[in-house]
Amino acid sequence: MFRALYDWTLRLAGHRHADRYMAAVSFCESSFFPIPPDVMLVPMILARREKAYWIAGICTLFSVLGGIFGYAIGYFLYESVGQWVIQLYGMADRMDQFRQWYADWGAAIILIKGLTPIPFKLVTIASGLAEFNFLIFVVTAAITRGARFFLIAWLLKRFGAPVQRVMEERLNLIGWLVLAALIGGFALVALL
């Protein structure tokens, strides 16, 4: 199951539009798409380690731009689109609590949650909903997403060959662990 996805992503990394695909996934994930860009980021960097920082930069830039779109959903469209996304993730009954958290800890929430497997779109939509300071939102989103994606790029650029070997040898185990982390992120949101 994971081998086909891994092989497809490696082929995609060599495609002439690979950077555009990464940009699209990064943008969508920060506002409404459930799959994190790491699923594309890791194989793309492994396939083109010499462009690791370029790929991480695209991922960061479009993740922040998607985050701005998510912020706009929360700020302008909460009654229609925003509520639907929040309900999809089981957070509808906790939005008042989340707003209070933003009043007390807004920047820290963005910085911490941007590094975790908790879906970033929840943070972006909630930031708009809470009417959190837009400039601080953009700066903290850029810091947290950049830290995450550039750390991955640095690690894969530096240790890429052994990492790729381990990934290919234990692809099913790694695939299941990534899937468990993704589900765990959603479960953690439900528990908060």
ABEGO torsion letter per residue (X at the ends): XAAAAAAAAAAAAABAAAAAAAAAAAAAAAAABABBAAAAAAAAAAABAAAAAAAAAAAAAAAAAAAAAAAAAAAAAAABAAAAAAAAAGAAAAAAAAAAAAAAAAAAAAAAAAABABBAAAAAAAAAAAGBBAAAAAAAAAAAAAAAAAAAAAAAAAAAAAAAAAAAAAAAAAAAAAAAAAAAAAAAAAAX
